Amino acid sequence: MKTIGYIIQKEFKQIFRNKGMLPIIFILPLLQLVILSNAATFEIKNIKFSYIDNDNTSFSRALIDKFEASTYFNVVSNFPSEKIASSAMLKGEVDVILEIPHYFERDLLKDKKTDLSVIINAIDGAAAGVENVYINQIVQGFNKNAQATLIQPSDLINQPKNISSITSFWYNETLNYKTFMVPGILVLLVTMITLFLSGMNIVREKEIGTLEQMNVTPIRKHEFIIGKLFPFWIIGFGLLTIGLIISKVIFNTPIIGNLGLVYFYTAFYLLVILGMGLFISNFTDTQQQAMFIAWFFVVIFILMSGLFTPIESMPKWAQNLTEFNPIKYFVEVMRMVMLKGADFNDILPQFLKTLGYAIIMNGLAVWSYKKTS
């Protein structure tokens, strides 16, 4: 235990001796949390909206007013023809073109139905899909108002009974996208910092020559790995704590579940990431190599974690690969505990997989460390 304590003390001295390292470890990641949580959203605003009003009636004007009142659309132009509107979209001046047909109001009054033409710039398919949802919501709202205006007393007698639905939103009542993203981005920052620090730790000692001094001592391999791992384990908890405070104070992210459960799971998750970092460090000769390899894996883990895109939307082979992704489990646990108030039984499947991952990665880290004089 004295040898482990000596290594831990030595690691903490190296970290705190370098004053420029502390802001990099703590301040920069937290700035990233604030910036990314505001920037990483699928909500689209300031959509450049244009229209072609071939009817020029009170009904067509009322429909356009609906779009002008929306916070998502910015009405930029009224085009006289589809040809001119298409040319503007080609130049990137507009994102959406709504064409209101001739006899729009007449058809509504006479037949109670009509069609609208909507053209959306779909170079960004995800954005186009969101824009289409916004447009449909506005059109449906206008349609309800129009039906209420056009309906006749005789229609009320013969009107069939409709089924209506009352929607309630659980876990995120305000539909605030930051509530969904902040726990995931916090996971991302804790993972990246601890993985990079541990990944460059042993290889750094190889470069400066101090590893040889440690190798000639009687310290055992598992003691050496524990001593190297513990300081970054503590740093990971520090990052998580400050990140949780920021998420509550700045973003007002709800924390419904037990924070003790979050820390309990994080203790084992950090063992996975730190073991992975030390395993990488044992097999590399320079810090540049370690950084590149760590970055290679962390990018794959992030993109396949469900943080930005739903896992259910991925191909079947990709969904199978995500079962080996530790970030996926941490993102799920953070969202389940913070937003749903999940207890230990709810996160037990994720915990057992993370525990198994931790045993394997730290076993590999101990095995791969070669004591040579």
TAQUI-V786670 format. One record per pair of residues at least 12 apart in sequence whose ideal C-beta (glycine too) atoms are under 7 Angstrom apart, sorted by the first residue. I is the first residue (numbers start at 1). J is the second residue. Records with the same first field share a line. If there is no record, write none. Layout:
I=J  J
This chain:
3=219  223
4=223  226  227
7=224  227  228
8=227  230  231
11=227  228  231
12=231
15=231
25=193  235
26=238  239  242
29=189  193  239
30=242  243  246
32=189
33=185  186  189  243  246
34=246  250
36=185
37=178  181  182  185  251
40=181  185
41=177  181
42=130  177
43=177
44=72  127  130  131
45=71  72
46=74
47=72  73  74  95  96  131
48=74  76  93  94  95
49=67  73  74  75  76  96
50=76  77  79  85  88  94  96  97
51=64  78  98  100
52=79  81  82  85  97  99  100
53=78  100
54=100  101  102
55=100  101  102  103  104  105
57=104  105
58=105
59=104  105  108  146
60=100  104  105
62=142
63=100  142
66=138  141  142
67=138
70=138
72=134
76=94
77=94
82=99
85=97
89=119  121
95=121  131
96=118  120  131  135
97=119
98=116  118
99=117
100=116
101=114  115
108=146  150
109=150
112=150
116=139
118=135
120=132
171=339  340
172=339
178=251
179=253  254  339
182=247  251  253
183=253  334  335  338
184=307  331  334  335
186=243  247  334
187=327  330  331  334
188=302  307
189=239  243
190=236  239  240  243
191=273  298  327
192=298
193=239
194=232  235  236  270  273  274  277
195=273  276  277  294  298
196=291  294
197=232
198=229  232  274  277  278  281
199=277  280  281  290  291  294
200=281  287  290  291
201=228  278  281
202=228  278  281  282
203=281  284  285  286  287  290
204=287
206=285
207=286  287
215=371  372  373
216=373
221=366  369  371
222=366
224=369
225=278  362  365  366  369
228=278
229=274  278
232=274
233=270  274
236=270
237=263  266
240=266
253=338
254=338  339
255=338
256=338  339  340  341
257=337  338  341  342
258=337
261=337  344
262=334  337
265=333  347  351
268=354  355  358
269=326  330  354
271=358  362
272=326  354  357  358  361
273=326
275=358  361  362  365
276=361
277=294
278=365
279=361  364  365  368
280=293  294
282=365  368  369
283=368
301=325  327
302=327
304=318  321  322  325
305=325  327  328  331
306=328  331
307=331
326=354  357
329=350  353  354
332=350
333=347  350
